[in-house]
Amino acid sequence: MGLVGLYVLCALLIPYIEIPKKPVTEPEKIEFYILTNGVHSDLVVPLKSAEFDWSKEIPFENTLSV
C-alpha cells in the first residue's frame, strides 16, 4: 500500500471521527469583521474581550494602521 496509500486512507477516514463538544453555559459570541482589498483579506477582532486581551500579546508598535 505504501505511504501514499496510507496518507489517502487517513485523509478519507479522519474527517468522520467525531469529538464531543464541551458543554458551555453562555453563548459563544465574538464579533469579527473581514476586510479585503480584492487580493488579501484581514480578520479584524476586538482588541480586548472577556476571553482574550490582544494588547498583551501584540505591541501597538508592531502594527500598521491607516
C-alpha positions as CSV (number, residue, x, y, z in Angstrom):
1,M,0.0,0.0,0.0
2,G,2.8,2.4,0.7
3,L,2.9,5.8,2.4
4,V,0.8,7.4,-0.3
5,G,-2.0,4.9,0.2
6,L,-1.8,5.3,3.9
7,Y,-2.0,9.1,3.5
8,V,-5.0,8.9,1.3
9,L,-6.7,6.4,3.6
10,C,-6.2,8.7,6.6
11,A,-7.4,11.7,4.6
12,L,-10.6,9.9,3.8
13,L,-11.3,8.5,7.3
14,I,-10.1,11.1,9.7
15,P,-13.0,13.6,8.9
16,Y,-15.5,11.1,10.1
17,I,-14.1,10.9,13.6
18,E,-16.3,12.8,15.9
19,I,-15.2,14.7,19.0
20,P,-17.9,15.6,21.5
21,K,-18.3,19.3,22.2
22,K,-17.8,20.5,25.8
23,P,-20.9,22.0,27.3
24,V,-20.9,25.7,27.7
25,T,-23.2,27.8,29.9
26,E,-23.0,31.1,27.9
27,P,-23.3,31.7,24.2
28,E,-20.1,31.8,22.1
29,K,-20.2,35.3,20.6
30,I,-17.1,37.1,19.5
31,E,-17.6,39.7,16.8
32,F,-15.2,39.9,14.0
33,Y,-15.0,41.6,10.6
34,I,-13.4,40.7,7.3
35,L,-11.6,43.4,5.4
36,T,-10.4,42.8,1.9
37,N,-8.8,44.8,-0.9
38,G,-9.7,42.3,-3.5
39,V,-6.4,40.3,-3.2
40,H,-5.7,40.0,0.6
41,S,-8.2,39.5,3.4
42,D,-7.8,40.6,7.0
43,L,-9.7,39.3,10.1
44,V,-10.5,42.2,12.4
45,V,-11.1,41.1,16.0
46,P,-11.7,43.2,19.2
47,L,-8.6,44.4,20.9
48,K,-10.0,43.3,24.3
49,S,-12.8,40.9,25.1
50,A,-13.8,38.8,28.1
51,E,-11.9,35.9,26.6
52,F,-8.7,37.4,25.4
53,D,-6.6,40.6,25.5
54,W,-4.6,41.1,22.3
55,S,-2.8,44.2,23.6
56,K,-0.8,42.0,25.9
57,E,0.3,39.7,23.0
58,I,0.9,42.2,20.2
59,P,2.5,45.6,20.9
60,F,1.0,48.5,19.1
61,E,4.4,49.4,17.7
62,N,4.3,46.1,15.7
63,T,1.1,47.0,13.8
64,L,0.3,49.2,10.8
65,S,-2.8,51.3,10.7
66,V,-4.3,53.5,8.1
